[in-house]
Amino acid sequence: MITVLRLGHRRGRDDRISSHVGLTARQFGADKIIFSGEHDENMLESQQDIVDRWGGEFEITYREAYRPVITEFEGTRVHLTMYGESFRESDVLEQDIDDLLIVVGSQKVPRDIYEKVDYNLGVGHQPHSEVAALAVFLYECNGHQIPQSFDGADIEVIPSEQHKKTRRPD
Amino acid sequence: MITVLRLGHRRGRDDRISSHVGLTARQFGADKIIFSGEHDENMLESQQDIVDRWGGEFEITYREAYRPVITEFEGTRVHLTMYGESFRESDVLEQDIDDLLIVVGSQKVPRDIYEKVDYNLGVGHQPHSEVAALAVFLYECNGHQIPQSFDGADIEVIPSEQHKKTRRPD
C-alpha cells in the first residue's frame, strides 16, 4: 500500500500541478493520495472523474491536518525534497515499501516535516518538479514496472505506433 | 545532445507546468528546451534565472514555428503520448540517443505531429503528466543516472538527511 501526501495545495495557483501529482501517483502505482492545504472541491472532483472513467481503486481524499497523517502512519515515511540525501544512495528501497507514505510539498515545506519522516530523499538536487520526483521514485519502488490495467474502466488506450486509439474494455 | 520541444504553451494557464517541464528536462540530463505556443517572456526569463543561478549549459529558447524543429531534426524524434506504444517495448533506447528530440505536448497535440516523429511512445497509457513522462523517459535514456554537478553554479545543495543545506561551490 503506497500513500502519497500532497502538502500545501493552493486553489487556482496549484490546480494543475496538484492534478498532475495525483494522476502521476495513480499511474505509477500509488494506491491513495491525500491532499492538504486549501480545500479545493473542484480539483478533487475533476481528479475523481478521471479515476472513475479510467478505472482502478485509487483513492483521493482531503485532510486539513496533515501532521497526524505523518505521525500516525505506521510504515516507512519518505519526504521527497531536493535537499535530502540521494534516494539512490539511501537504503529506502530495501525497506518494506508495501507500507509507504510519500510526502511531496509545494513551495515551502515546514521545517518540522523534515524531522517527522524517516527519510528526506532527493531525486536529484536541482530545482525541478515534485511531479517528476514522485514519478521517478515510484517507478523505482515498482521495479520499473508501470501499471497498465485498471479494473472497472470505461475507457482504455490501445497503444499504437501512430494513432490515438481507445476502446471500452470488455 | 538531447533537445526537448514543448508544444502549445499558454500564458497563465500553463506557466507552472511549462516551468516544471523545463526544469525537469535540465535535471534529468537534457541539454536544451524549445518552447512553442504562446510567447511568454516571463516564463522563459524566470526559468533562465534559475538556470543562471544553479549552473550548467542548459539552453532555453522559443520558436513559434515548431513543425520545422521536428522535420529538420536529424537525429531520433520521439513524441511522448499516452496513446503511443510502450517505450519499454520499443527499441528506442537502442537508438543513438546522443542525438534525440523529445516532443511533449500540452492538452491537444495536432494529428500530423504523430506522423512527423519517428516514435510515439507511452510512459504508461493512463492520463497523468507530461512532466512525469519526461522525467521517467530521460531517467531511462541516462541509464538511471541523475546529473548532480552543474558548472558555474552560484549555489548547490549539500544533500542531508534532515536539513536544508546549500553552499556556494568553489
Interface residues (C-beta under 8 A of the other chain):
Chain A: R13 D14 R16 I17 H20 L23 T24 R26 Q27 F28 I50 W54 T81 M82 Y83 G84 E85 S86 R88 Y114 E115 Y119 N120 G122 V123 G124 H125 Q126 P127 H128 S129 V131 A132 A133 L134 A135 V136 Y139 H144 I146 P147 Q148 F150 E156 V157 P159 S160 E161 Q162 H163 K164 K165 T166
Chain B: R13 D14 R16 I17 H20 L23 T24 R26 Q27 F28 I50 W54 T81 M82 Y83 G84 E85 S86 R88 Y114 E115 Y119 N120 G122 V123 G124 H125 Q126 P127 H128 S129 V131 A132 A133 L134 A135 V136 Y139 H144 I146 P147 Q148 F150 E156 V157 P159 S160 E161 Q162 H163 K164 K165 T166
